[in-house]
């Protein structure tokens, strides 16, 4: 619920979600609610509990992009359950509604500029809202910081407390961060240990070499292809997985 003053008598008028016209209970004036000038406060509930969050993270460590040993050797240091504040701007751009979601708090956590707020699940954030065991983070700056960079005509803006799990984990003596979307289970991660591409390169190189040698000697490549390519793949897999590199550009995976 948001509050604003009646334009006729100045009395405080409460505005609920979805209301565009209302009547002042003091002077009986009908008031149009201009949502572009009112800040609404919402919260998106957690649909993933603490145990499921751990399972989501463990499944993410087994995906094809990360180091194959992360699943067994990665150690979770902490999982912090939080309501992270973001601004949601609804704008009219050439007759079409466009939604922008921006962090309301300074952060280096991955994915905070990529959050998607589902409209149907959102709740009013007021004194009756129960955050449970999640920490509600404070807002660092106002929405005015983003207005100059957002195009279109304002329709509505809101401060939304978004559910996340901030995961800190250790692998090979280094600490990494990941974020789990507490509503959808999407995982955002940056600077994580990745699986080496050396095995695939060796297989491609080996296949090219076999084709070249087979053609030169007049031997049917199909006779020896499977045996030697399998051997090349084994060597590449063995040596390639000893190599771990870091990805510094932000990537994400959906579980």
TALINKA-V821933 format. One record per helix or strand. SS is the DSSP state (~ for helix, > for strand). FROM is the first residue (numbers start at 1). LEN is the number of residues. If there is no record, write none. Layout:
<<SS FROM LEN> <SS FROM LEN>>
This chain:
<<> 2 4> <> 12 4> <> 21 3> <> 30 3> <~ 35 3> <> 39 6> <~ 50 11> <> 66 1> <~ 70 4> <> 75 19> <> 96 8> <~ 119 3> <> 122 3> <> 135 2> <~ 144 4> <> 153 19> <> 174 8> <> 186 5> <> 193 2> <~ 198 20> <~ 221 20> <> 245 2> <> 251 4>>
